[in-house]
Amino acid sequence: MRIATWNVNSVKTRVPRLLPWLEDRQPDVVCLQETKLSDEAFAALLGDTLNNLGYAFAHHGHGQWNGVAILSRLGLDDVERDFTGQPQFAGKVEARAISATCGAVRVHSLYVPNGREVGSDHFDYKLAWLDALAAAVAAGPTDVALCGDMNVAPADADVFDPAAYLGHTHVTPEERARIAAFGLVDVVRERWPQERVFSYWDYRAGMFHKDLGMRIDLVLMSRGVADRLAAAWVDRQARKGSGPSDHAPVIVDLDSAPDGDIGPVVPPPSNPIRSGRGVRLPQSPPL
């Protein structure tokens, strides 16, 4: 069973990358985030093609912002859009969560709120959103996989330079505590505890080519599911070339690994700045 998660940063823009990737990597279950389409527009754009490729799909989106989807060749049962207790922001429940049972695993495709600035209303919303999700997941079922853009780097090892992120979201103790509170297995980090692994690189300042990134796209699994792990890796190839998303897919193989246990990042970066010390984030204000 191959499960993949990918923040495509506009599925309409990413169609020329997404469809060849599906045929090449052959995932059984795909979680997409930031589709930025309504349900109707998603079905019109991809429905026939996905059906021809053997995927059932469920999408949750209101157009323009957010949007999540699950594609599955292993069944797509008991689809739930949003989750019990999901908080609102600015009076609305945003399209950030969808779940379904695929091959006896409850799979969640998640686009966690960014948080924007520490201490802001949006940051408080992010923490409340994660708290509510944890409560919903704890209610069952037992065999579960949370897949998506969590907008949290779980540890200092998951950013190119912790000092560069001081004062920013994604790395605060409050956010990291919420990820730990799920009590689930971060399968990429468990499989590769000492490796440099990122899944997101800012479009600006050559961050991708220097490998100055973050690992914020996560697959968190219950112990029983994680014990089936055969491989876990970031498909960096999908971040290369023309018109990529700023995120790379994360791929997890259960029971068997069609490509073998091929490493944490495929292919590895060719021109990384290993330390990254002294590099400022592109979004940082001028000194």
Secondary structure, DSSP 8 states (H G I E B T S, - for coil): -EEEEEE-S-HHHHHHHHHHHHHHH--SEEEEE---SBHHHHHHHHHHHHHHTT-EEEEE-BSSS--EEEEESS--EEEEES-TT---BTTB--S-EEEEEETTEEEEEEE-----STTSHHHHHHHHHHHHHHHHHHTS-SSEEEEEE-S---SGGGBS-GGGGTTSTTSSHHHHHHHHHT--EEHHHHHSTTS---SB--SGGGTTTTT--B--EEEEE-HHHHTTEEEEEEEGGGGSSSS--SB--EEEEES--TT-S--SEES--SS--SS-TT---TTS---
